[in-house]
């Protein structure tokens, strides 16, 4: 009887470890995917390509800027990219860290951007917190908050 109990206990423990390992691998895979989405959006900005924004930004996407204003920026950003209003000279993302909480995630990154907007040169140094939600089986950026740092 003691031997059956030990075997059952070892089997249960092994199952728990296996489930935890699978969950950790799944979370790592999701983190890599979210970081890749940020990289795809970085390239989309440089290439003035709205397609990744259409794919990854939720229709109800909201941006909160350092100055405190709130915008539903998806439509505005797409129009700026396709209408020639904005032209990026550089768009560097580093220090990316992703944290996953089931069907929600945050990605924190450091961005240095240089661009022309309506003919005015601008350079920014930002910390950006992006909020993602898994909807209908795919990750979408639902919100973003930007904090400006000194250049």
C-alpha positions, 0 to 999 in steps of 0.5 A: 500500500505504501508503494502505491501511495509513493507511486501516485504521489510521484506521478502527481508531482511529475504531472504538476511539474510537466504542466508548469513547464508547458505553461512557462514555455507557452508564456515565453512563446507569447512574450517573444510574439509580443516583442515581435509585434512591437518590432513589426510596428517599429518597421511599419512606422519606418516604412510608412506601412499601415498594414501592421497597425490594422492587424495589431491595433484594436479598433478601440485602441487608445493612446495616452500621451505624456501631456495627459491627452487621450486619443483614439489614435488608430485612425489618426495614425493610419491617416498620418502614415498614408497621407504623408503628414509624418515621415520617420527618420529613425525609430529605435526600440530597445529594452523591451520587456513583456509580461503575460497575465492570461489573455492580457499582457503589458510590454514596456519598451524604450523608444527613440524616434526622430521624425517630421510631422507637418514639416516640423522636425521632432525627436523624442525619447520615450518609455512606452507601456503597451497593453495587449489583449488576446481577442478571438485567438490573436493578440491586439494592442488595446492601449498605450501610454507614453512618458517622455524622457529627456533627450 
